[in-house]
Amino acid sequence: MSEVKRFRITGDLRKRGENLHFKKEIRALKKEDALQGLYADMGSRHKARKFEIIIKTVEEVPETGEQA
């Protein structure tokens, strides 16, 4: 069975001539799924298109705390 991982994604959102820096943690099975989730979230919250989102780093973050 696959284990869900936590990914920290940092980058820039270029919208209307402004650069907005972001750092977001997303839970997903794979790196590609985490990126897809980020694009969906940024698109729904900020009406950003994929070409306006510049990804700088994607790193896996160890889970913290106990799971029930």
Distance bins in CASP14 RR format, pairs under 12 A and 6 or more apart:
PFRMAT RR
TARGET T0000
AUTHOR 0000-0000-0000
RMODE 2
METHOD distances of the structure
MODEL  1
1 29 0 0 0 0 0 1 0 0 0 0 0
2 28 0 0 0 0 0 1 0 0 0 0 0
2 29 1 0 1 0 0 0 0 0 0 0 0
2 30 0 0 0 0 1 0 0 0 0 0 0
2 33 0 0 0 0 0 1 0 0 0 0 0
3 27 0 0 0 0 0 1 0 0 0 0 0
3 28 0 0 0 0 0 1 0 0 0 0 0
3 29 1 0 0 1 0 0 0 0 0 0 0
3 30 0 0 0 0 0 1 0 0 0 0 0
3 60 0 0 0 0 0 1 0 0 0 0 0
3 62 0 0 0 0 0 1 0 0 0 0 0
3 63 0 0 0 0 1 0 0 0 0 0 0
3 67 0 0 0 0 0 1 0 0 0 0 0
4 26 0 0 0 0 0 1 0 0 0 0 0
4 27 1 0 1 0 0 0 0 0 0 0 0
4 28 1 0 0 1 0 0 0 0 0 0 0
4 29 1 0 0 1 0 0 0 0 0 0 0
4 30 0 0 0 0 0 1 0 0 0 0 0
4 33 0 0 0 0 1 0 0 0 0 0 0
4 34 0 0 0 0 0 1 0 0 0 0 0
4 60 0 0 0 0 0 1 0 0 0 0 0
4 61 0 0 0 0 0 1 0 0 0 0 0
4 63 0 0 0 0 1 0 0 0 0 0 0
4 67 0 0 0 0 1 0 0 0 0 0 0
5 25 0 0 0 0 0 1 0 0 0 0 0
5 26 0 0 0 0 1 0 0 0 0 0 0
5 27 1 0 0 1 0 0 0 0 0 0 0
5 28 1 0 0 1 0 0 0 0 0 0 0
5 29 1 0 0 1 0 0 0 0 0 0 0
5 30 1 0 0 1 0 0 0 0 0 0 0
5 31 0 0 0 0 1 0 0 0 0 0 0
5 32 0 0 0 0 0 1 0 0 0 0 0
5 33 0 0 0 0 1 0 0 0 0 0 0
5 34 0 0 0 0 1 0 0 0 0 0 0
5 58 0 0 0 0 0 1 0 0 0 0 0
5 59 0 0 0 0 0 1 0 0 0 0 0
5 60 1 0 1 0 0 0 0 0 0 0 0
5 61 0 0 0 0 1 0 0 0 0 0 0
5 62 0 0 0 0 1 0 0 0 0 0 0
5 63 1 0 0 1 0 0 0 0 0 0 0
6 24 0 0 0 0 0 1 0 0 0 0 0
6 25 1 0 1 0 0 0 0 0 0 0 0
6 26 1 0 0 1 0 0 0 0 0 0 0
6 27 1 0 1 0 0 0 0 0 0 0 0
6 28 0 0 0 0 1 0 0 0 0 0 0
6 29 0 0 0 0 0 1 0 0 0 0 0
6 31 0 0 0 0 0 1 0 0 0 0 0
6 33 0 0 0 0 0 1 0 0 0 0 0
6 34 0 0 0 0 1 0 0 0 0 0 0
6 58 0 0 0 0 0 1 0 0 0 0 0
6 59 0 0 0 0 1 0 0 0 0 0 0
6 60 1 0 0 1 0 0 0 0 0 0 0
6 61 1 0 1 0 0 0 0 0 0 0 0
6 62 1 0 0 1 0 0 0 0 0 0 0
6 63 1 0 1 0 0 0 0 0 0 0 0
6 64 0 0 0 0 1 0 0 0 0 0 0
6 65 0 0 0 0 0 1 0 0 0 0 0
7 23 0 0 0 0 0 1 0 0 0 0 0
7 24 0 0 0 0 1 0 0 0 0 0 0
7 25 1 0 0 1 0 0 0 0 0 0 0
7 26 1 0 1 0 0 0 0 0 0 0 0
7 27 1 0 0 1 0 0 0 0 0 0 0
7 28 1 0 0 1 0 0 0 0 0 0 0
7 29 0 0 0 0 0 1 0 0 0 0 0
7 30 0 0 0 0 1 0 0 0 0 0 0
7 31 1 0 0 1 0 0 0 0 0 0 0
7 32 0 0 0 0 0 1 0 0 0 0 0
7 33 0 0 0 0 1 0 0 0 0 0 0
7 34 1 0 1 0 0 0 0 0 0 0 0
7 35 0 0 0 0 1 0 0 0 0 0 0
7 36 0 0 0 0 0 1 0 0 0 0 0
7 37 0 0 0 0 1 0 0 0 0 0 0
7 38 0 0 0 0 1 0 0 0 0 0 0
7 55 0 0 0 0 0 1 0 0 0 0 0
7 57 0 0 0 0 1 0 0 0 0 0 0
7 58 1 0 1 0 0 0 0 0 0 0 0
7 59 1 0 0 1 0 0 0 0 0 0 0
7 60 1 0 1 0 0 0 0 0 0 0 0
7 61 1 0 0 1 0 0 0 0 0 0 0
7 62 0 0 0 0 0 1 0 0 0 0 0
7 63 0 0 0 0 0 1 0 0 0 0 0
8 22 0 0 0 0 0 1 0 0 0 0 0
8 23 1 0 0 1 0 0 0 0 0 0 0
8 24 1 0 0 1 0 0 0 0 0 0 0
8 25 1 0 1 0 0 0 0 0 0 0 0
8 26 0 0 0 0 1 0 0 0 0 0 0
8 27 0 0 0 0 0 1 0 0 0 0 0
8 28 0 0 0 0 0 1 0 0 0 0 0
8 31 0 0 0 0 0 1 0 0 0 0 0
8 34 0 0 0 0 1 0 0 0 0 0 0
8 38 0 0 0 0 0 1 0 0 0 0 0
8 55 0 0 0 0 0 1 0 0 0 0 0
8 56 0 0 0 0 0 1 0 0 0 0 0
8 57 1 0 0 1 0 0 0 0 0 0 0
8 58 1 0 0 1 0 0 0 0 0 0 0
8 59 1 0 1 0 0 0 0 0 0 0 0
8 60 1 0 0 1 0 0 0 0 0 0 0
8 61 1 0 1 0 0 0 0 0 0 0 0
8 62 0 0 0 0 0 1 0 0 0 0 0
9 21 0 0 0 0 0 1 0 0 0 0 0
9 22 0 0 0 0 1 0 0 0 0 0 0
9 23 1 0 0 1 0 0 0 0 0 0 0
9 24 1 0 1 0 0 0 0 0 0 0 0
9 25 1 0 0 1 0 0 0 0 0 0 0
9 26 1 0 0 1 0 0 0 0 0 0 0
9 27 0 0 0 0 0 1 0 0 0 0 0
9 28 0 0 0 0 0 1 0 0 0 0 0
9 31 0 0 0 0 1 0 0 0 0 0 0
9 32 0 0 0 0 0 1 0 0 0 0 0
9 33 0 0 0 0 0 1 0 0 0 0 0
9 34 1 0 0 1 0 0 0 0 0 0 0
9 35 1 0 0 1 0 0 0 0 0 0 0
9 36 0 0 0 0 0 1 0 0 0 0 0
9 37 0 0 0 0 1 0 0 0 0 0 0
9 38 1 0 1 0 0 0 0 0 0 0 0
9 39 0 0 0 0 0 1 0 0 0 0 0
9 41 0 0 0 0 0 1 0 0 0 0 0
9 42 0 0 0 0 1 0 0 0 0 0 0
9 53 0 0 0 0 1 0 0 0 0 0 0
9 54 0 0 0 0 0 1 0 0 0 0 0
9 55 1 0 0 1 0 0 0 0 0 0 0
9 56 0 0 0 0 1 0 0 0 0 0 0
9 57 1 0 0 1 0 0 0 0 0 0 0
9 58 1 0 1 0 0 0 0 0 0 0 0
9 59 0 0 0 0 1 0 0 0 0 0 0
9 60 0 0 0 0 0 1 0 0 0 0 0
9 61 0 0 0 0 0 1 0 0 0 0 0
10 20 0 0 0 0 0 1 0 0 0 0 0
10 21 1 0 0 1 0 0 0 0 0 0 0
10 22 1 0 0 1 0 0 0 0 0 0 0
10 23 1 0 1 0 0 0 0 0 0 0 0
10 24 1 0 0 1 0 0 0 0 0 0 0
10 25 0 0 0 0 0 1 0 0 0 0 0
10 26 0 0 0 0 0 1 0 0 0 0 0
10 38 0 0 0 0 0 1 0 0 0 0 0
10 53 0 0 0 0 0 1 0 0 0 0 0
10 54 0 0 0 0 1 0 0 0 0 0 0
10 55 1 0 0 1 0 0 0 0 0 0 0
10 56 1 0 1 0 0 0 0 0 0 0 0
10 57 1 0 1 0 0 0 0 0 0 0 0
10 58 0 0 0 0 1 0 0 0 0 0 0
10 59 0 0 0 0 1 0 0 0 0 0 0
10 61 0 0 0 0 0 1 0 0 0 0 0
11 19 0 0 0 0 1 0 0 0 0 0 0
11 20 0 0 0 0 1 0 0 0 0 0 0
11 21 1 0 0 1 0 0 0 0 0 0 0
11 22 1 0 1 0 0 0 0 0 0 0 0
11 23 1 0 0 1 0 0 0 0 0 0 0
11 24 0 0 0 0 1 0 0 0 0 0 0
11 35 0 0 0 0 0 1 0 0 0 0 0
11 38 0 0 0 0 1 0 0 0 0 0 0
11 42 0 0 0 0 0 1 0 0 0 0 0
11 48 0 0 0 0 0 1 0 0 0 0 0
11 52 0 0 0 0 0 1 0 0 0 0 0
11 53 1 0 0 1 0 0 0 0 0 0 0
11 54 1 0 1 0 0 0 0 0 0 0 0
11 55 1 0 1 0 0 0 0 0 0 0 0
11 56 1 0 1 0 0 0 0 0 0 0 0
11 57 1 0 0 1 0 0 0 0 0 0 0
11 58 0 0 0 0 1 0 0 0 0 0 0
12 18 0 0 0 0 1 0 0 0 0 0 0
12 19 1 0 1 0 0 0 0 0 0 0 0
12 20 1 0 0 1 0 0 0 0 0 0 0
12 21 1 0 1 0 0 0 0 0 0 0 0
12 22 1 0 0 1 0 0 0 0 0 0 0
12 23 0 0 0 0 0 1 0 0 0 0 0
12 42 0 0 0 0 0 1 0 0 0 0 0
12 48 0 0 0 0 0 1 0 0 0 0 0
12 52 0 0 0 0 1 0 0 0 0 0 0
12 53 1 0 0 1 0 0 0 0 0 0 0
12 54 1 0 1 0 0 0 0 0 0 0 0
12 55 0 0 0 0 1 0 0 0 0 0 0
12 56 1 0 0 1 0 0 0 0 0 0 0
12 57 0 0 0 0 0 1 0 0 0 0 0
13 19 1 0 0 1 0 0 0 0 0 0 0
13 20 1 0 1 0 0 0 0 0 0 0 0
13 21 0 0 0 0 1 0 0 0 0 0 0
13 22 1 0 0 1 0 0 0 0 0 0 0
13 23 0 0 0 0 0 1 0 0 0 0 0
13 24 0 0 0 0 0 1 0 0 0 0 0
13 38 0 0 0 0 0 1 0 0 0 0 0
13 39 0 0 0 0 0 1 0 0 0 0 0
13 41 0 0 0 0 0 1 0 0 0 0 0
13 42 1 0 0 1 0 0 0 0 0 0 0
13 43 0 0 0 0 1 0 0 0 0 0 0
13 45 0 0 0 0 1 0 0 0 0 0 0
13 46 1 0 0 1 0 0 0 0 0 0 0
13 47 0 0 0 0 0 1 0 0 0 0 0
13 48 1 0 1 0 0 0 0 0 0 0 0
13 49 0 0 0 0 0 1 0 0 0 0 0
13 50 0 0 0 0 0 1 0 0 0 0 0
13 51 0 0 0 0 0 1 0 0 0 0 0
13 52 1 0 0 1 0 0 0 0 0 0 0
13 53 1 0 1 0 0 0 0 0 0 0 0
13 54 1 0 0 1 0 0 0 0 0 0 0
13 55 0 0 0 0 0 1 0 0 0 0 0
13 56 0 0 0 0 0 1 0 0 0 0 0
14 20 1 0 0 1 0 0 0 0 0 0 0
14 21 0 0 0 0 0 1 0 0 0 0 0
14 22 0 0 0 0 0 1 0 0 0 0 0
14 42 0 0 0 0 0 1 0 0 0 0 0
14 46 0 0 0 0 0 1 0 0 0 0 0
14 48 0 0 0 0 1 0 0 0 0 0 0
14 49 0 0 0 0 0 1 0 0 0 0 0
14 50 0 0 0 0 0 1 0 0 0 0 0
14 51 0 0 0 0 1 0 0 0 0 0 0
14 52 1 0 1 0 0 0 0 0 0 0 0
14 53 1 0 0 1 0 0 0 0 0 0 0
14 54 1 0 0 1 0 0 0 0 0 0 0
14 55 0 0 0 0 0 1 0 0 0 0 0
15 22 0 0 0 0 0 1 0 0 0 0 0
15 42 0 0 0 0 1 0 0 0 0 0 0
15 43 0 0 0 0 0 1 0 0 0 0 0
15 45 0 0 0 0 0 1 0 0 0 0 0
15 46 1 0 0 1 0 0 0 0 0 0 0
15 47 0 0 0 0 1 0 0 0 0 0 0
15 48 1 0 0 1 0 0 0 0 0 0 0
15 49 0 0 0 0 1 0 0 0 0 0 0
15 51 0 0 0 0 0 1 0 0 0 0 0
15 52 1 0 1 0 0 0 0 0 0 0 0
15 53 0 0 0 0 1 0 0 0 0 0 0
15 54 0 0 0 0 0 1 0 0 0 0 0
16 46 0 0 0 0 0 1 0 0 0 0 0
16 47 0 0 0 0 0 1 0 0 0 0 0
16 48 0 0 0 0 0 1 0 0 0 0 0
16 52 0 0 0 0 1 0 0 0 0 0 0
17 52 0 0 0 0 1 0 0 0 0 0 0
18 46 0 0 0 0 0 1 0 0 0 0 0
18 48 0 0 0 0 0 1 0 0 0 0 0
18 52 0 0 0 0 0 1 0 0 0 0 0
19 52 0 0 0 0 0 1 0 0 0 0 0
19 53 0 0 0 0 0 1 0 0 0 0 0
19 54 0 0 0 0 1 0 0 0 0 0 0
19 56 0 0 0 0 0 1 0 0 0 0 0
20 42 0 0 0 0 1 0 0 0 0 0 0
20 45 0 0 0 0 0 1 0 0 0 0 0
20 46 0 0 0 0 1 0 0 0 0 0 0
20 48 0 0 0 0 1 0 0 0 0 0 0
20 52 0 0 0 0 1 0 0 0 0 0 0
20 53 0 0 0 0 0 1 0 0 0 0 0
20 54 0 0 0 0 0 1 0 0 0 0 0
21 53 0 0 0 0 0 1 0 0 0 0 0
21 54 0 0 0 0 1 0 0 0 0 0 0
21 56 0 0 0 0 1 0 0 0 0 0 0
21 57 0 0 0 0 0 1 0 0 0 0 0
22 38 0 0 0 0 1 0 0 0 0 0 0
22 41 0 0 0 0 0 1 0 0 0 0 0
22 42 1 0 0 1 0 0 0 0 0 0 0
22 45 0 0 0 0 0 1 0 0 0 0 0
22 46 0 0 0 0 1 0 0 0 0 0 0
22 48 0 0 0 0 0 1 0 0 0 0 0
22 52 0 0 0 0 0 1 0 0 0 0 0
22 53 0 0 0 0 1 0 0 0 0 0 0
22 54 0 0 0 0 1 0 0 0 0 0 0
22 55 0 0 0 0 0 1 0 0 0 0 0
22 56 0 0 0 0 1 0 0 0 0 0 0
22 57 0 0 0 0 0 1 0 0 0 0 0
23 38 0 0 0 0 0 1 0 0 0 0 0
23 55 0 0 0 0 0 1 0 0 0 0 0
23 56 0 0 0 0 1 0 0 0 0 0 0
23 57 0 0 0 0 1 0 0 0 0 0 0
23 58 0 0 0 0 0 1 0 0 0 0 0
23 59 0 0 0 0 0 1 0 0 0 0 0
23 61 0 0 0 0 0 1 0 0 0 0 0
24 34 0 0 0 0 1 0 0 0 0 0 0
24 35 0 0 0 0 0 1 0 0 0 0 0
24 37 0 0 0 0 1 0 0 0 0 0 0
24 38 1 0 0 1 0 0 0 0 0 0 0
24 39 0 0 0 0 0 1 0 0 0 0 0
24 40 0 0 0 0 0 1 0 0 0 0 0
24 41 1 0 0 1 0 0 0 0 0 0 0
24 42 0 0 0 0 1 0 0 0 0 0 0
24 45 0 0 0 0 0 1 0 0 0 0 0
24 46 0 0 0 0 0 1 0 0 0 0 0
24 53 0 0 0 0 0 1 0 0 0 0 0
24 55 0 0 0 0 0 1 0 0 0 0 0
24 56 0 0 0 0 0 1 0 0 0 0 0
24 57 0 0 0 0 0 1 0 0 0 0 0
24 58 0 0 0 0 0 1 0 0 0 0 0
24 59 0 0 0 0 0 1 0 0 0 0 0
24 61 0 0 0 0 0 1 0 0 0 0 0
25 34 0 0 0 0 1 0 0 0 0 0 0
25 37 0 0 0 0 0 1 0 0 0 0 0
25 38 0 0 0 0 1 0 0 0 0 0 0
25 41 0 0 0 0 0 1 0 0 0 0 0
25 58 0 0 0 0 0 1 0 0 0 0 0
25 59 0 0 0 0 0 1 0 0 0 0 0
25 60 0 0 0 0 0 1 0 0 0 0 0
25 61 1 0 0 1 0 0 0 0 0 0 0
25 62 0 0 0 0 0 1 0 0 0 0 0
25 63 0 0 0 0 0 1 0 0 0 0 0
25 64 0 0 0 0 0 1 0 0 0 0 0
26 32 0 0 0 0 0 1 0 0 0 0 0
26 33 0 0 0 0 1 0 0 0 0 0 0
26 34 1 0 1 0 0 0 0 0 0 0 0
26 35 0 0 0 0 1 0 0 0 0 0 0
26 36 0 0 0 0 1 0 0 0 0 0 0
26 37 1 0 1 0 0 0 0 0 0 0 0
26 38 1 0 1 0 0 0 0 0 0 0 0
26 39 0 0 0 0 0 1 0 0 0 0 0
26 40 0 0 0 0 1 0 0 0 0 0 0
26 41 1 0 0 1 0 0 0 0 0 0 0
26 42 0 0 0 0 0 1 0 0 0 0 0
26 55 0 0 0 0 0 1 0 0 0 0 0
26 58 0 0 0 0 1 0 0 0 0 0 0
26 59 0 0 0 0 0 1 0 0 0 0 0
26 60 0 0 0 0 0 1 0 0 0 0 0
26 61 0 0 0 0 1 0 0 0 0 0 0
27 33 0 0 0 0 1 0 0 0 0 0 0
27 34 1 0 0 1 0 0 0 0 0 0 0
27 37 0 0 0 0 1 0 0 0 0 0 0
27 38 0 0 0 0 0 1 0 0 0 0 0
27 41 0 0 0 0 0 1 0 0 0 0 0
27 60 0 0 0 0 0 1 0 0 0 0 0
27 61 0 0 0 0 1 0 0 0 0 0 0
27 63 0 0 0 0 1 0 0 0 0 0 0
28 34 1 1 0 0 0 0 0 0 0 0 0
28 35 0 0 0 0 1 0 0 0 0 0 0
28 36 0 0 0 0 1 0 0 0 0 0 0
28 37 1 0 0 1 0 0 0 0 0 0 0
28 38 0 0 0 0 1 0 0 0 0 0 0
28 40 0 0 0 0 0 1 0 0 0 0 0
28 41 0 0 0 0 0 1 0 0 0 0 0
28 58 0 0 0 0 0 1 0 0 0 0 0
28 60 0 0 0 0 0 1 0 0 0 0 0
28 61 0 0 0 0 0 1 0 0 0 0 0
29 36 0 0 0 0 0 1 0 0 0 0 0
29 37 0 0 0 0 0 1 0 0 0 0 0
29 60 0 0 0 0 0 1 0 0 0 0 0
30 36 0 0 0 0 1 0 0 0 0 0 0
30 37 0 0 0 0 0 1 0 0 0 0 0
30 58 0 0 0 0 0 1 0 0 0 0 0
30 60 0 0 0 0 0 1 0 0 0 0 0
31 37 0 0 0 0 0 1 0 0 0 0 0
31 38 0 0 0 0 0 1 0 0 0 0 0
31 55 0 0 0 0 0 1 0 0 0 0 0
31 57 0 0 0 0 0 1 0 0 0 0 0
31 58 1 0 1 0 0 0 0 0 0 0 0
31 59 0 0 0 0 1 0 0 0 0 0 0
31 60 1 0 0 1 0 0 0 0 0 0 0
32 38 0 0 0 0 0 1 0 0 0 0 0
32 39 0 0 0 0 0 1 0 0 0 0 0
32 55 0 0 0 0 0 1 0 0 0 0 0
32 58 0 0 0 0 1 0 0 0 0 0 0
33 39 0 0 0 0 0 1 0 0 0 0 0
33 40 0 0 0 0 0 1 0 0 0 0 0
33 58 0 0 0 0 0 1 0 0 0 0 0
34 40 0 0 0 0 0 1 0 0 0 0 0
34 41 0 0 0 0 0 1 0 0 0 0 0
34 55 0 0 0 0 0 1 0 0 0 0 0
34 57 0 0 0 0 0 1 0 0 0 0 0
34 58 1 0 0 1 0 0 0 0 0 0 0
34 59 0 0 0 0 0 1 0 0 0 0 0
34 60 0 0 0 0 1 0 0 0 0 0 0
34 61 0 0 0 0 0 1 0 0 0 0 0
35 41 0 0 0 0 0 1 0 0 0 0 0
35 42 0 0 0 0 0 1 0 0 0 0 0
35 50 0 0 0 0 1 0 0 0 0 0 0
35 53 0 0 0 0 1 0 0 0 0 0 0
35 55 1 0 0 1 0 0 0 0 0 0 0
35 57 0 0 0 0 0 1 0 0 0 0 0
35 58 1 0 0 1 0 0 0 0 0 0 0
36 42 0 0 0 0 0 1 0 0 0 0 0
36 43 0 0 0 0 0 1 0 0 0 0 0
36 50 0 0 0 0 0 1 0 0 0 0 0
36 53 0 0 0 0 0 1 0 0 0 0 0
36 55 0 0 0 0 0 1 0 0 0 0 0
36 58 0 0 0 0 0 1 0 0 0 0 0
37 43 0 0 0 0 1 0 0 0 0 0 0
37 44 0 0 0 0 1 0 0 0 0 0 0
37 45 0 0 0 0 0 1 0 0 0 0 0
37 50 0 0 0 0 0 1 0 0 0 0 0
37 53 0 0 0 0 0 1 0 0 0 0 0
37 55 0 0 0 0 0 1 0 0 0 0 0
37 58 0 0 0 0 0 1 0 0 0 0 0
38 44 0 0 0 0 0 1 0 0 0 0 0
38 45 0 0 0 0 0 1 0 0 0 0 0
38 46 0 0 0 0 0 1 0 0 0 0 0
38 48 0 0 0 0 0 1 0 0 0 0 0
38 50 0 0 0 0 0 1 0 0 0 0 0
38 53 1 0 0 1 0 0 0 0 0 0 0
38 54 0 0 0 0 0 1 0 0 0 0 0
38 55 1 0 0 1 0 0 0 0 0 0 0
38 56 0 0 0 0 0 1 0 0 0 0 0
38 58 0 0 0 0 1 0 0 0 0 0 0
39 45 0 0 0 0 0 1 0 0 0 0 0
39 46 0 0 0 0 0 1 0 0 0 0 0
39 48 0 0 0 0 1 0 0 0 0 0 0
39 49 0 0 0 0 1 0 0 0 0 0 0
39 50 1 0 1 0 0 0 0 0 0 0 0
39 51 0 0 0 0 0 1 0 0 0 0 0
39 52 0 0 0 0 0 1 0 0 0 0 0
39 53 1 0 0 1 0 0 0 0 0 0 0
39 54 0 0 0 0 0 1 0 0 0 0 0
39 55 0 0 0 0 1 0 0 0 0 0 0
40 46 0 0 0 0 0 1 0 0 0 0 0
40 48 0 0 0 0 0 1 0 0 0 0 0
40 49 0 0 0 0 0 1 0 0 0 0 0
40 50 0 0 0 0 0 1 0 0 0 0 0
40 53 0 0 0 0 0 1 0 0 0 0 0
41 47 0 0 0 0 0 1 0 0 0 0 0
41 48 0 0 0 0 1 0 0 0 0 0 0
41 53 0 0 0 0 0 1 0 0 0 0 0
42 48 1 0 1 0 0 0 0 0 0 0 0
42 49 0 0 0 0 1 0 0 0 0 0 0
42 50 0 0 0 0 1 0 0 0 0 0 0
42 51 0 0 0 0 0 1 0 0 0 0 0
42 52 0 0 0 0 1 0 0 0 0 0 0
42 53 1 0 1 0 0 0 0 0 0 0 0
42 54 0 0 0 0 0 1 0 0 0 0 0
42 55 0 0 0 0 0 1 0 0 0 0 0
43 49 1 0 0 1 0 0 0 0 0 0 0
43 50 0 0 0 0 1 0 0 0 0 0 0
43 51 0 0 0 0 0 1 0 0 0 0 0
43 52 0 0 0 0 1 0 0 0 0 0 0
43 53 0 0 0 0 1 0 0 0 0 0 0
45 53 0 0 0 0 0 1 0 0 0 0 0
46 52 0 0 0 0 1 0 0 0 0 0 0
46 53 0 0 0 0 1 0 0 0 0 0 0
47 53 0 0 0 0 0 1 0 0 0 0 0
48 54 0 0 0 0 0 1 0 0 0 0 0
END
